[in-house]
Amino acid sequence: DDPRSILAKGQYITDAFDESKAVDFTLQPGEMVMFDNSLVHGSGTNFGPDRRFLLLVEMFPTWAKPPRVRQPAMLLRGTDTTGNFDDEPRPDAEWSETALDNWAAVVNSRAKLIFEDSRIGPSEAYGGKRPAT
């Protein structure tokens, strides 16, 4: 157990990997990086005045079935003929009460999945009390 880990379920890598092949890079303010989340990745302490942001985009076909429980999803193109996911409504306007309520419902649904059986509770980013780091 690493008390510094922010992973919801205390996950860690058990398979051997060659750390000598690691690539270090430093981003400047305003820069971003994109990578496949199956890559071994991590970051050191953020000493900047602003917190880091994560944009996680998961895309899969409509015939895929979510594990354990139904989940909300937004159809990007085509037609959903299987109904495996709950429709995530598109915002009706920027920052409208309806859009914010819909967003909160999706975040809460996702938090329940991510933090199910977690040793740490959700962060502020997921509607919890723990500071988002």
Secondary structure as GFF3:
##gff-version 3
##sequence-region A 1 133
A	DSSP	three_ten_helix	19	21	.	.	.	ID=ss1
A	DSSP	beta_strand	72	73	.	.	.	ID=ss2
A	DSSP	beta_strand	86	87	.	.	.	ID=ss3
A	DSSP	alpha_helix	97	114	.	.	.	ID=ss4
A	DSSP	three_ten_helix	124	126	.	.	.	ID=ss5
###
